[in-house]
Amino acid sequence: MTFRSGFCCFVGRPNAGKSTLTNALVGSKIVITSDKPQTTRHAVRGILSREDGQLVLVDTPGLHRPRTLLGQRLNDVVRSTLAEVDVVGFCVPADQRIGPGDRFIAAELAQLNAPVIGIVTKTDATSKQRVAEQLLALSQLGDFAEVVPVSAVAGEQVDLLAELLIARLPEGPMLYPDDVLTDHDVETRIAELVREAALDGVRDELPHSIAVTIDEIKRRDSGLQEVFATVHLERDSQKGIVIGPGGSRLKKIGTTARPAIEELLGEKVHLALHVAVERDWQRDPKKLDRLGF
């Protein structure tokens, strides 16, 4: 049997289902998900190992017309990733009409040498007729190697997509041990789980203003693992929203994030959250650097 290995990048406008699809293919939650645009801020690698190949999935931020320095840097992450992968998956949700953002991305992809597979995501969220219409509309956006509908939530055609992607990888050896699911470090994954919990229920511009860093992970004398994290915001007015009356919302963020962190670490955790204001950090190069962007 020929063994293939290489890298795949999913691209699409924000909230096109790229992260959910990455998690479905890997079979584990390695990327946080939210209905808020630009939830993904780093190129996260998920690893799918099979008998016939190893697919390294790079989940990227949504490619968009940037309004801030953070937005420009997120686009730079996408473009640098696209230049290095063996195959690209272009994700378009079935329940939203193709618009200028999709055409903008299709034009960028037309300049690549790597094959591009068109993927209609979220097929569980609409009718079969709407899915068929979206498949046709997507196929007219570019010269794709394949066009395939999938539902990551329902698990429909996820295995077929894996086969199509692996078939377009070069022959090569296994790149990671077959029991490794991601190369993201533990601190980054914990910070993302806290941010995912913080995104739940917030509206307007606040989601873009939230960043999370891990200050310290240490073990108490009793053996309990302690995680100290800071939720960074851009304005003082946002602080009350995130903390909530009597600290209720911050407490909810902690109780939501803790089980996922405990599952990741395989043990009980005490999570201590602090809220800080980093004024206009999305537009400040030094603050972006300090926050890991």
Backbone torsions as a table, in degrees:
resi	resn	phi	psi	omega
1	MET	NA	133.6	176.7
2	THR	-74.6	128.9	178.4
3	PHE	-102.2	130.8	-179.6
4	ARG	-118.8	147.2	177.8
5	SER	-149.3	147.0	179.0
6	GLY	168.6	-167.4	-170.1
7	PHE	-116.5	140.8	177.3
8	CYS	-127.9	139.7	177.4
9	CYS	-119.0	129.1	171.7
10	PHE	-92.1	128.8	176.4
11	VAL	-126.3	163.0	-179.3
12	GLY	162.6	166.3	177.7
13	ARG	-67.9	164.8	-179.0
14	PRO	-54.2	141.3	176.5
15	ASN	67.0	36.3	178.0
16	ALA	-94.6	2.6	177.6
17	GLY	93.3	16.5	-176.5
18	LYS	-65.8	-44.9	-177.0
19	SER	-68.2	-42.7	178.2
20	THR	-61.7	-38.8	179.1
21	LEU	-67.7	-40.6	176.8
22	THR	-59.4	-47.1	179.5
23	ASN	-61.6	-39.8	-179.2
24	ALA	-65.4	-41.0	-179.5
25	LEU	-68.4	-40.7	-179.2
26	VAL	-74.2	-28.4	-178.6
27	GLY	84.7	16.7	179.7
28	SER	-157.2	152.2	179.4
29	LYS	-79.6	102.8	177.1
30	ILE	-112.4	-13.5	-179.7
31	VAL	-125.4	134.7	178.2
32	ILE	-72.1	152.7	-179.9
33	THR	-129.0	151.2	178.9
34	SER	-164.7	158.7	175.4
35	ASP	-84.6	6.3	178.4
36	LYS	-87.8	135.3	176.9
37	PRO	-59.6	151.1	177.1
38	GLN	59.3	36.4	175.1
39	THR	-64.7	-43.1	178.8
40	THR	-79.8	127.3	-177.7
41	ARG	-122.5	-5.2	178.7
42	HIS	-129.8	158.5	172.2
43	ALA	-80.7	104.0	-175.6
44	VAL	-97.4	129.1	-179.3
45	ARG	-98.5	123.6	172.3
46	GLY	-111.8	146.7	-171.9
47	ILE	-122.6	120.6	176.9
48	LEU	-108.1	114.8	-179.3
49	SER	-109.5	127.1	178.4
50	ARG	-133.4	174.5	-179.9
51	GLU	-64.8	-32.0	-175.4
52	ASP	-96.0	-6.5	-179.5
53	GLY	175.4	172.2	176.5
54	GLN	-128.8	119.7	-177.5
55	LEU	-107.3	119.4	176.8
56	VAL	-98.0	110.1	-175.5
57	LEU	-92.8	124.8	179.2
58	VAL	-107.7	106.2	178.9
59	ASP	-85.9	122.1	-173.8
60	THR	-112.2	163.3	171.4
61	PRO	-60.7	159.0	177.1
62	GLY	-67.7	132.2	178.0
63	LEU	-76.5	127.4	-172.7
64	HIS	-153.7	169.9	174.1
65	ARG	-81.9	110.9	-169.9
66	PRO	-74.4	146.9	176.4
67	ARG	-114.3	-10.8	-179.2
68	THR	-135.1	169.9	176.0
69	LEU	-63.3	-36.5	175.2
70	LEU	-58.9	-45.9	178.8
71	GLY	-58.4	-40.8	177.6
72	GLN	-63.4	-41.8	-179.2
73	ARG	-69.0	-35.4	176.8
74	LEU	-64.9	-41.2	176.1
75	ASN	-63.1	-37.9	177.6
76	ASP	-61.7	-37.7	177.0
77	VAL	-59.6	-44.7	-178.7
78	VAL	-63.8	-48.7	-175.0
79	ARG	-66.1	-39.7	178.6
80	SER	-67.0	-34.5	177.4
81	THR	-67.5	-44.5	-179.0
82	LEU	-58.8	-32.1	-177.4
83	ALA	-72.1	-12.1	-171.8
84	GLU	-117.4	-4.1	-174.2
85	VAL	-93.9	164.2	-178.2
86	ASP	-92.3	-26.3	-179.8
87	VAL	-150.7	148.7	-177.1
88	VAL	-122.0	138.1	172.2
89	GLY	-109.3	118.2	-179.7
90	PHE	-96.7	110.1	-173.3
91	CYS	-95.6	127.0	176.0
92	VAL	-130.3	122.6	-178.1
93	PRO	-69.1	141.1	-178.0
94	ALA	-68.9	-26.6	-173.1
95	ASP	-94.5	10.8	177.4
96	GLN	-133.4	136.9	-178.7
97	ARG	-68.5	146.5	177.3
98	ILE	-64.5	133.3	-175.5
99	GLY	-133.0	-168.9	-177.6
100	PRO	-57.6	-35.4	179.9
101	GLY	-63.3	-40.3	178.1
102	ASP	-67.0	-40.9	179.2
103	ARG	-66.3	-35.9	176.5
104	PHE	-60.7	-44.2	179.6
105	ILE	-69.2	-42.4	179.6
106	ALA	-58.4	-37.8	178.6
107	ALA	-66.0	-37.8	177.5
108	GLU	-66.1	-41.5	-177.4
109	LEU	-68.7	-27.8	-178.9
110	ALA	-63.5	-18.1	-178.6
111	GLN	-90.1	-2.9	-176.6
112	LEU	-86.0	154.9	173.0
113	ASN	-88.0	-26.7	-177.3
114	ALA	-69.7	145.7	176.0
115	PRO	-65.3	147.3	-179.0
116	VAL	-120.1	127.4	174.6
117	ILE	-103.3	123.9	177.2
118	GLY	-80.6	129.8	-176.0
119	ILE	-125.0	119.5	171.9
120	VAL	-91.2	111.8	-176.3
121	THR	-94.1	170.5	174.0
122	LYS	59.0	38.8	-178.7
123	THR	-66.8	-17.4	177.5
124	ASP	-74.7	-12.4	-172.5
125	ALA	-94.0	2.0	-177.9
126	THR	-152.2	-177.2	-176.4
127	SER	-80.5	162.2	177.7
128	LYS	-62.3	-37.2	179.0
129	GLN	-63.9	-42.0	179.0
130	ARG	-64.9	-38.2	177.3
131	VAL	-62.2	-44.8	179.7
132	ALA	-61.5	-41.9	178.4
133	GLU	-63.6	-38.8	-179.5
134	GLN	-70.3	-36.0	176.5
135	LEU	-60.6	-43.2	178.7
136	LEU	-65.8	-45.1	-179.3
137	ALA	-63.1	-40.7	179.0
138	LEU	-65.8	-42.9	-178.0
139	SER	-61.6	-24.6	179.9
140	GLN	-84.2	-5.6	-179.3
141	LEU	-82.6	-20.5	-177.1
142	GLY	-172.7	-178.7	-179.9
143	ASP	-96.3	89.4	-174.6
144	PHE	-94.9	146.1	177.2
145	ALA	-66.0	-36.4	177.0
146	GLU	-151.0	157.1	168.9
147	VAL	-130.0	123.4	-172.1
148	VAL	-137.2	138.0	174.5
149	PRO	-91.3	140.0	178.6
150	VAL	-142.4	154.6	168.5
151	SER	-126.3	107.8	178.7
152	ALA	-67.1	-35.3	-178.6
153	VAL	-66.4	-44.2	-178.6
154	ALA	-89.1	-9.1	-179.6
155	GLY	75.6	17.0	-177.1
156	GLU	-82.7	124.1	176.2
157	GLN	67.6	12.4	178.0
158	VAL	-66.5	-41.8	178.2
159	ASP	-65.0	-39.1	177.9
160	LEU	-62.2	-43.0	178.7
161	LEU	-60.9	-42.5	178.2
162	ALA	-58.4	-43.3	179.3
163	GLU	-63.1	-42.7	-179.5
164	LEU	-64.8	-38.3	179.8
165	LEU	-70.6	-47.1	-178.8
166	ILE	-63.0	-35.7	-179.8
167	ALA	-61.0	-21.1	-178.1
168	ARG	-102.0	9.4	175.0
169	LEU	-87.5	153.8	175.6
170	PRO	-72.8	156.8	172.9
171	GLU	-64.9	138.8	-179.1
172	GLY	179.2	172.0	-177.5
173	PRO	-80.1	170.0	174.5
174	MET	-64.3	133.8	-176.0
175	LEU	-92.9	-25.9	179.1
176	TYR	-133.7	155.1	171.6
177	PRO	-55.4	145.8	-171.6
178	ASP	-70.9	-6.1	177.5
179	ASP	-101.1	3.6	179.7
180	VAL	-91.2	129.7	-177.7
181	LEU	-103.8	-21.2	179.3
182	THR	-158.5	154.6	176.0
183	ASP	-103.9	10.1	177.1
184	HIS	-73.1	136.8	-179.0
185	ASP	-72.7	159.3	-173.4
186	VAL	-62.3	-42.2	-178.1
187	GLU	-60.9	-42.1	179.1
188	THR	-64.0	-41.0	-179.7
189	ARG	-66.3	-38.0	177.4
190	ILE	-65.5	-44.8	179.4
191	ALA	-59.7	-39.1	179.6
192	GLU	-68.2	-36.9	177.9
193	LEU	-65.5	-36.8	175.9
194	VAL	-67.3	-42.1	179.9
195	ARG	-65.0	-38.3	177.3
196	GLU	-58.8	-43.7	178.8
197	ALA	-66.3	-36.7	-179.5
198	ALA	-70.2	-27.7	-179.5
199	LEU	-73.9	-22.7	-174.4
200	ASP	-66.0	117.6	174.6
201	GLY	90.1	-4.5	178.4
202	VAL	-90.2	154.3	-174.3
203	ARG	-129.0	174.6	175.5
204	ASP	60.5	-133.7	-173.5
205	GLU	-85.6	-8.4	-174.7
206	LEU	-58.0	-40.6	-179.6
207	PRO	-54.4	-38.4	-179.4
208	HIS	-69.2	-24.4	-175.4
209	SER	-85.7	-6.8	-175.6
210	ILE	-92.7	126.4	170.4
211	ALA	-134.0	153.3	-178.5
212	VAL	-131.7	134.4	173.2
213	THR	-124.6	151.9	176.4
214	ILE	-97.1	120.5	-178.1
215	ASP	-82.3	-40.1	-176.2
216	GLU	-165.9	144.8	169.9
217	ILE	-125.8	118.3	-178.2
218	LYS	-143.4	160.9	-177.7
219	ARG	-105.8	130.0	175.5
220	ARG	-69.1	164.5	176.2
221	ASP	-60.3	-29.7	179.5
222	SER	-72.8	-12.2	-179.4
223	GLY	102.9	-11.7	-179.1
224	LEU	-70.8	134.6	178.7
225	GLN	-81.6	128.0	179.0
226	GLU	-108.3	134.9	176.8
227	VAL	-122.4	123.3	178.5
228	PHE	-109.9	120.5	-176.4
229	ALA	-130.7	150.7	177.1
230	THR	-117.0	130.3	173.5
231	VAL	-95.4	116.0	-177.8
232	HIS	-96.2	134.7	177.9
233	LEU	-124.8	172.8	-176.7
234	GLU	-100.7	-24.1	-175.6
235	ARG	-137.5	150.8	179.2
236	ASP	-59.7	-34.0	-177.6
237	SER	-64.8	-23.0	-179.7
238	GLN	-79.6	-20.8	-174.8
239	LYS	-62.2	-44.6	-179.7
240	GLY	-64.0	-33.3	179.7
241	ILE	-66.2	-45.6	-176.5
242	VAL	-72.8	-38.5	-179.7
243	ILE	-74.1	-41.1	179.0
244	GLY	78.1	166.6	179.6
245	PRO	-58.4	123.1	179.3
246	GLY	62.2	21.4	179.2
247	GLY	80.0	13.7	-172.9
248	SER	-64.6	-39.8	-176.0
249	ARG	-73.8	-38.4	177.8
250	LEU	-63.6	-38.0	177.3
251	LYS	-63.3	-40.2	178.8
252	LYS	-65.0	-38.9	176.6
253	ILE	-58.1	-44.0	179.5
254	GLY	-64.6	-44.1	-178.5
255	THR	-70.2	-26.7	176.9
256	THR	-75.7	-42.8	-175.6
257	ALA	-77.1	-31.2	-171.6
258	ARG	-58.0	-47.4	-179.0
259	PRO	-58.9	-39.1	179.3
260	ALA	-67.9	-36.3	178.0
261	ILE	-68.4	-40.7	178.2
262	GLU	-64.2	-37.1	177.2
263	GLU	-65.8	-39.8	178.8
264	LEU	-64.5	-44.4	-176.5
265	LEU	-86.3	-18.2	179.8
266	GLY	74.8	26.6	179.5
267	GLU	-161.2	166.9	178.2
268	LYS	-67.9	146.7	-174.7
269	VAL	-136.1	141.0	166.6
270	HIS	-101.8	119.5	-177.3
271	LEU	-107.0	119.1	179.0
272	ALA	-111.1	120.7	-176.9
273	LEU	-110.1	139.2	177.4
274	HIS	-126.8	143.8	179.3
275	VAL	-112.0	130.5	-179.5
276	ALA	-133.3	154.1	178.4
277	VAL	-106.5	121.2	173.2
278	GLU	-113.4	95.9	-169.6
279	ARG	-58.1	126.5	176.2
280	ASP	49.2	43.0	-176.0
281	TRP	-63.6	-25.0	-179.9
282	GLN	-65.7	-19.3	-176.0
283	ARG	-111.6	0.8	-174.9
284	ASP	-107.8	113.1	-176.5
285	PRO	-56.3	-42.1	-177.7
286	LYS	-67.7	-40.6	178.8
287	LYS	-68.8	-37.7	176.0
288	LEU	-60.8	-43.4	178.6
289	ASP	-60.2	-45.1	-176.6
290	ARG	-65.9	-31.7	-179.6
291	LEU	-88.3	2.9	173.4
292	GLY	93.0	19.3	179.0
293	PHE	-111.0	NA	NA
